[in-house]
Amino acid sequence: MNKIIFFAQIRELVETDSIILDANQVSILELLEQLSKRGDRWALAFKERVILCAVNQVLVDSDYIIQAGDEIAFFPPVTGG
C-alpha cells in the first residue's frame, strides 16, 4: 500500500490531505490518470499536469515506477509558506 499526500490547491480541490492506495508498479503518470477519474474535483486538481511529485521526499519524474510502501506527495510548482 502507498500513502498519497496532497498539498496546497490540490488538497483543497480533492478535499483531503491524504489517501491510502495500492499503486505498486504504477508510474506517476498512470497514478495521476487514475486519480483524475475519481470525480470532477479530482479531474480539475490534476488536469494541468504541471504538478510536482516527490516519492519518499525526493522529487521524481512522471515515469517513476512506484514501489510498495513508497510515500507519494503531489504539490503545485509554486507553494507559499
N, C-alpha and C positions, 0 to 999 in steps of 0.2 A: 504494500500500500504506500501511497505517496501523499504527503501534505502539500496542498496547493495554497499559497498565500497571495492575497491581493492587496495592493496599496493604492492610495490617492483616489483619483476619479474612478479607477477600475473597481475598487472596493465599494465606492458609493453607488455605482451603477448595478453591480451584482448583489448588493445589499448583504454582503457577508465579508468577513475578513479572511476566512479560510474554509477549505473543504478537504475531506479525505477521499482519495480516489485511487483506483489501481491504474496507473499509467506506465507500468513496466514495459519496456521495449517499444515505446511510442516516441516519436520525435516531438520536439517542442511545437513545431508547426502543426502536426497532427493533433496534438493536445489542444492547441488554440482552436482548430476547426471543431473538435468535439465540444469544447466549452461554448463556442458560438451557437451551437444547436440546442442549448439548454433553455432558450427563450429569447424574447425580444431585447430585454435589458442586457443579457449576456452577449447577444449578437452585436449590439451597439458598443459595448465595452471593448470588444475585440475586433471590430470591423476595420479599423485603421491599419492594423498590423505593424504600426510603429510603436511597438511595445518592447520594453527591455525585459529580459528574463535572466534570473540567477538560479543556479542549481547548487544547493549546499553553499550559498552565499558567494558564488563565483559566477560572473557574467558568462553566458553561453550563447551560441548562435542557434538559429531556429532548426538546424539539422541535428542538434544534440539528441542522442537517444537516451531516454530516461531509464534509470535502473531502479530496481526495487529499493525502497527506503529513501530515495532522493527527496529532498525538500525543494519544491519549485516555487519561486516568487515572481509575480508579474507586476510591473510598475511602468508608468508612463516615462518618457525620456526626460522630462523635467518635473522634479518634485520640490516642494517647498519645505522649509524646516520649521 
